[in-house]
Amino acid sequence: MANMELPPVLKRVVDWLRAGYPEGVPDVDYLPLFALLGSELTNHDVELIAEELELSSNPQSAEAIKRAIAGVTNTKPSEADVNRVRARLAGAGWPLAKPHHL
């Protein structure tokens, strides 16, 4: 997909992700992260966020993002993993409530 400007609400989500994971998202957190995002955002929103993260990732991370998104549809992450990711994002200001699209 061509690089396009994200809607403001999704830009804020990407900013929160980058604040919560300043060194980048570790592979073990991709599955619970996208499961958490999928419960808060639409599938299309999650795809746009993943594409934005892929653009700023190395090729191995981009591939891990794609596998995690595919994995969310087939595998449910553990509640402990989702809670760990939720706590990390909360520390970076994640609202933990569904964002309202303007």
Z-matrix of the N, CA and C atoms (Angstrom, degrees):
N
C 1 1.457
C 2 1.527 1 108.81
N 3 1.306 2 115.59 1 141.26
C 4 1.464 3 120.20 2 178.79
C 5 1.520 4 109.66 3 -68.50
N 6 1.310 5 115.11 4 150.00
C 7 1.456 6 120.10 5 178.69
C 8 1.520 7 108.79 6 -66.53
N 9 1.333 8 116.55 7 118.80
C 10 1.449 9 120.93 8 179.64
C 11 1.518 10 108.77 9 -128.97
N 12 1.311 11 114.76 10 158.12
C 13 1.462 12 120.42 11 179.77
C 14 1.523 13 109.54 12 -70.79
N 15 1.322 14 115.94 13 128.96
C 16 1.456 15 121.08 14 176.90
C 17 1.520 16 110.30 15 -75.23
N 18 1.335 17 117.07 16 148.35
C 19 1.468 18 119.18 17 170.66
C 20 1.532 19 109.11 18 -59.38
N 21 1.328 20 118.04 19 151.53
C 22 1.474 21 120.94 20 -176.29
C 23 1.529 22 114.53 21 -52.44
N 24 1.312 23 118.43 22 -41.28
C 25 1.471 24 119.77 23 -178.04
C 26 1.520 25 110.43 24 -65.24
N 27 1.320 26 118.23 25 -37.92
C 28 1.456 27 120.64 26 179.14
C 29 1.521 28 111.31 27 -74.43
N 30 1.304 29 116.79 28 -32.86
C 31 1.472 30 120.98 29 174.69
C 32 1.526 31 109.29 30 -60.89
N 33 1.339 32 116.70 31 -40.99
C 34 1.467 33 120.55 32 177.88
C 35 1.527 34 110.94 33 -63.92
N 36 1.338 35 117.05 34 -38.79
C 37 1.468 36 120.11 35 178.22
C 38 1.526 37 109.65 36 -62.93
N 39 1.330 38 117.36 37 -46.12
C 40 1.470 39 120.88 38 178.45
C 41 1.529 40 109.88 39 -60.60
N 42 1.330 41 116.99 40 -41.98
C 43 1.465 42 120.18 41 177.95
C 44 1.528 43 110.94 42 -61.37
N 45 1.348 44 117.42 43 -41.49
C 46 1.469 45 120.66 44 177.38
C 47 1.520 46 110.62 45 -62.89
N 48 1.329 47 116.37 46 -41.31
C 49 1.458 48 119.72 47 179.46
C 50 1.520 49 110.78 48 -62.81
N 51 1.311 50 115.83 49 -42.37
C 52 1.466 51 119.24 50 179.40
C 53 1.524 52 111.39 51 -68.54
N 54 1.339 53 117.60 52 -33.83
C 55 1.467 54 120.72 53 176.31
C 56 1.531 55 110.45 54 -70.70
N 57 1.319 56 116.65 55 -40.10
C 58 1.463 57 120.88 56 -179.64
C 59 1.514 58 112.78 57 -72.61
N 60 1.321 59 116.33 58 -27.35
C 61 1.460 60 122.32 59 -179.07
C 62 1.526 61 109.48 60 -130.52
N 63 1.325 62 117.80 61 68.06
C 64 1.466 63 119.40 62 -176.63
C 65 1.527 64 113.93 63 -61.32
N 66 1.332 65 117.24 64 -25.10
C 67 1.467 66 120.45 65 178.18
C 68 1.521 67 111.31 66 -91.63
N 69 1.323 68 117.43 67 3.11
C 70 1.462 69 121.50 68 -175.55
C 71 1.519 70 109.76 69 100.51
N 72 1.308 71 115.98 70 154.71
C 73 1.460 72 121.51 71 -178.84
C 74 1.531 73 108.85 72 -77.13
N 75 1.336 74 117.76 73 125.10
C 76 1.461 75 118.94 74 176.49
C 77 1.532 76 110.49 75 -68.80
N 78 1.319 77 116.36 76 149.00
C 79 1.465 78 120.91 77 -177.60
C 80 1.528 79 112.48 78 -52.03
N 81 1.338 80 117.46 79 -38.11
C 82 1.468 81 120.37 80 -177.05
C 83 1.529 82 112.32 81 -67.15
N 84 1.324 83 117.92 82 -17.19
C 85 1.467 84 120.54 83 -179.37
C 86 1.522 85 113.53 84 -95.63
N 87 1.320 86 118.83 85 -10.30
C 88 1.464 87 119.43 86 -177.80
C 89 1.527 88 112.59 87 -60.52
N 90 1.327 89 117.64 88 -48.46
C 91 1.460 90 120.02 89 -177.09
C 92 1.529 91 111.57 90 -61.19
N 93 1.352 92 119.90 91 -52.03
C 94 1.464 93 117.94 92 177.92
C 95 1.526 94 112.86 93 -66.00
N 96 1.327 95 117.66 94 -32.05
C 97 1.461 96 120.29 95 178.71
C 98 1.515 97 110.94 96 -62.38
N 99 1.323 98 116.54 97 -50.29
C 100 1.463 99 118.43 98 -178.10
C 101 1.519 100 112.11 99 -72.27
N 102 1.328 101 118.16 100 -26.77
C 103 1.464 102 119.96 101 172.34
C 104 1.530 103 109.79 102 -65.96
N 105 1.340 104 116.47 103 -42.92
C 106 1.463 105 121.29 104 178.43
C 107 1.528 106 110.56 105 -64.62
N 108 1.321 107 116.56 106 -47.26
C 109 1.464 108 119.71 107 178.66
C 110 1.520 109 110.90 108 -61.51
N 111 1.334 110 116.38 109 -38.93
C 112 1.464 111 120.41 110 179.83
C 113 1.514 112 112.84 111 -64.10
N 114 1.335 113 116.81 112 -25.07
C 115 1.464 114 119.14 113 177.38
C 116 1.526 115 111.45 114 -83.87
N 117 1.334 116 117.20 115 -13.46
C 118 1.464 117 121.92 116 -177.09
C 119 1.531 118 113.21 117 -107.84
N 120 1.329 119 116.61 118 -23.65
C 121 1.460 120 121.63 119 -173.34
C 122 1.524 121 110.05 120 -130.04
N 123 1.313 122 116.64 121 169.64
C 124 1.457 123 120.16 122 175.39
C 125 1.520 124 110.00 123 -75.19
N 126 1.327 125 116.78 124 162.02
C 127 1.462 126 120.84 125 176.97
C 128 1.525 127 110.60 126 -58.46
N 129 1.322 128 116.78 127 -40.23
C 130 1.466 129 120.70 128 179.58
C 131 1.532 130 110.40 129 -63.55
N 132 1.327 131 116.97 130 -41.97
C 133 1.465 132 120.89 131 177.64
C 134 1.525 133 110.55 132 -59.79
N 135 1.333 134 116.96 133 -44.91
C 136 1.464 135 121.48 134 -179.50
C 137 1.528 136 109.88 135 -62.70
N 138 1.319 137 117.45 136 -41.33
C 139 1.464 138 120.61 137 178.12
C 140 1.525 139 111.14 138 -62.07
N 141 1.328 140 117.72 139 -42.59
C 142 1.464 141 120.75 140 178.67
C 143 1.525 142 111.37 141 -63.28
N 144 1.329 143 116.87 142 -41.47
C 145 1.459 144 121.26 143 178.55
C 146 1.526 145 109.79 144 -64.10
N 147 1.325 146 116.66 145 -44.66
C 148 1.465 147 120.31 146 179.39
C 149 1.524 148 110.80 147 -60.98
N 150 1.320 149 117.08 148 -42.01
C 151 1.465 150 120.46 149 178.58
C 152 1.530 151 110.79 150 -62.81
N 153 1.316 152 116.75 151 -39.73
C 154 1.466 153 120.23 152 178.00
C 155 1.526 154 110.43 153 -64.80
N 156 1.333 155 116.91 154 -42.58
C 157 1.458 156 120.19 155 178.53
C 158 1.527 157 111.05 156 -65.90
N 159 1.325 158 116.93 157 -37.45
C 160 1.462 159 120.58 158 178.03
C 161 1.522 160 111.05 159 -60.61
N 162 1.331 161 116.42 160 -39.22
C 163 1.465 162 120.34 161 -178.51
C 164 1.525 163 112.07 162 -61.83
N 165 1.330 164 116.05 163 -29.66
C 166 1.461 165 119.42 164 -177.30
C 167 1.526 166 112.45 165 -103.82
N 168 1.334 167 116.75 166 11.29
C 169 1.463 168 120.98 167 -177.39
C 170 1.516 169 111.07 168 -109.94
N 171 1.313 170 113.81 169 162.30
C 172 1.456 171 117.66 170 171.58
C 173 1.527 172 108.23 171 -75.11
N 174 1.333 173 118.73 172 163.88
C 175 1.470 174 120.25 173 -175.91
C 176 1.523 175 114.08 174 -57.34
N 177 1.343 176 118.25 175 -35.66
C 178 1.461 177 120.18 176 179.16
C 179 1.531 178 110.71 177 -65.74
N 180 1.334 179 117.28 178 -40.94
C 181 1.467 180 120.54 179 178.55
C 182 1.513 181 110.72 180 -67.13
N 183 1.321 182 117.32 181 -40.72
C 184 1.461 183 120.41 182 178.63
C 185 1.523 184 109.94 183 -60.37
N 186 1.319 185 117.52 184 -41.32
C 187 1.467 186 120.85 185 178.30
C 188 1.522 187 110.73 186 -66.56
N 189 1.334 188 117.59 187 -38.36
C 190 1.465 189 121.37 188 177.87
C 191 1.530 190 110.55 189 -64.78
N 192 1.327 191 117.14 190 -37.10
C 193 1.473 192 120.88 191 176.69
C 194 1.523 193 109.66 192 -61.98
N 195 1.318 194 117.05 193 -46.92
C 196 1.468 195 120.38 194 -179.75
C 197 1.524 196 111.12 195 -61.55
N 198 1.339 197 117.33 196 -42.78
C 199 1.465 198 120.59 197 178.85
C 200 1.526 199 110.64 198 -63.80
N 201 1.335 200 117.05 199 -39.80
C 202 1.468 201 120.49 200 -178.67
C 203 1.517 202 111.18 201 -65.29
N 204 1.320 203 116.78 202 -42.19
C 205 1.468 204 119.37 203 179.17
C 206 1.517 205 109.80 204 -63.72
N 207 1.328 206 116.75 205 -43.07
C 208 1.468 207 119.70 206 177.32
C 209 1.531 208 109.83 207 -64.41
N 210 1.337 209 116.41 208 -37.63
C 211 1.450 210 120.71 209 -178.65
C 212 1.516 211 113.82 210 -67.08
N 213 1.314 212 117.09 211 -30.54
C 214 1.467 213 120.49 212 -179.07
C 215 1.521 214 110.33 213 -61.48
N 216 1.315 215 117.05 214 -33.01
C 217 1.457 216 119.48 215 -179.41
C 218 1.521 217 111.51 216 -76.11
N 219 1.332 218 118.08 217 -19.76
C 220 1.460 219 121.77 218 -176.21
C 221 1.516 220 113.94 219 -112.41
N 222 1.314 221 118.06 220 -20.50
C 223 1.461 222 122.36 221 -173.62
C 224 1.513 223 109.40 222 -135.35
N 225 1.309 224 115.35 223 132.37
C 226 1.461 225 118.81 224 175.41
C 227 1.520 226 108.57 225 -94.91
N 228 1.349 227 117.20 226 124.34
C 229 1.468 228 118.83 227 178.48
C 230 1.524 229 109.94 228 -68.58
N 231 1.308 230 115.30 229 159.42
C 232 1.467 231 119.14 230 179.28
C 233 1.523 232 109.83 231 -67.49
N 234 1.307 233 115.31 232 152.60
C 235 1.464 234 121.07 233 177.60
C 236 1.523 235 110.23 234 -61.20
N 237 1.332 236 117.29 235 -35.84
C 238 1.465 237 121.04 236 178.70
C 239 1.530 238 110.71 237 -63.57
N 240 1.335 239 117.15 238 -41.00
C 241 1.464 240 120.21 239 178.65
C 242 1.529 241 110.82 240 -65.33
N 243 1.328 242 116.51 241 -44.04
C 244 1.467 243 120.10 242 179.35
C 245 1.525 244 109.80 243 -63.39
N 246 1.325 245 117.65 244 -42.34
C 247 1.470 246 120.65 245 179.23
C 248 1.525 247 111.51 246 -64.16
N 249 1.345 248 117.66 247 -37.58
C 250 1.464 249 121.41 248 178.23
C 251 1.526 250 110.25 249 -62.78
N 252 1.330 251 116.66 250 -45.44
C 253 1.467 252 121.13 251 179.72
C 254 1.525 253 110.02 252 -67.36
N 255 1.327 254 117.47 253 -42.49
C 256 1.467 255 121.46 254 178.75
C 257 1.530 256 110.24 255 -59.09
N 258 1.337 257 117.44 256 -43.78
C 259 1.470 258 121.18 257 -179.69
C 260 1.530 259 110.72 258 -65.07
N 261 1.318 260 116.67 259 -39.78
C 262 1.469 261 119.31 260 179.79
C 263 1.526 262 110.31 261 -64.74
N 264 1.325 263 116.98 262 -43.61
C 265 1.464 264 120.19 263 179.68
C 266 1.526 265 111.37 264 -69.57
N 267 1.332 266 117.49 265 -34.22
C 268 1.464 267 120.18 266 177.39
C 269 1.528 268 109.99 267 -61.72
N 270 1.318 269 116.65 268 -35.61
C 271 1.455 270 120.96 269 177.57
C 272 1.520 271 112.72 270 -64.81
N 273 1.331 272 115.74 271 -21.74
C 274 1.466 273 120.95 272 178.78
C 275 1.521 274 111.62 273 -100.85
N 276 1.349 275 117.02 274 10.27
C 277 1.447 276 120.20 275 175.97
C 278 1.520 277 115.78 276 95.92
N 279 1.324 278 117.59 277 10.99
C 280 1.478 279 120.27 278 177.93
C 281 1.526 280 108.60 279 -60.31
N 282 1.318 281 117.28 280 129.82
C 283 1.468 282 119.62 281 -173.52
C 284 1.524 283 114.79 282 -73.61
N 285 1.316 284 119.21 283 -18.22
C 286 1.458 285 123.82 284 -179.73
C 287 1.528 286 113.45 285 60.01
N 288 1.288 287 116.37 286 14.72
C 289 1.452 288 121.62 287 173.00
C 290 1.518 289 106.93 288 -129.88
N 291 1.312 290 116.08 289 152.72
C 292 1.447 291 118.77 290 -178.12
C 293 1.522 292 110.98 291 -59.98
N 294 1.321 293 116.76 292 127.34
C 295 1.476 294 118.66 293 177.71
C 296 1.520 295 110.06 294 -68.50
N 297 1.286 296 115.46 295 145.96
C 298 1.463 297 120.45 296 178.26
C 299 1.518 298 108.68 297 -92.05
N 300 1.334 299 114.38 298 121.07
C 301 1.460 300 118.66 299 177.18
C 302 1.522 301 109.02 300 -74.26
N 303 1.312 302 115.72 301 132.27
C 304 1.465 303 120.06 302 -179.30
C 305 1.497 304 111.10 303 -89.82
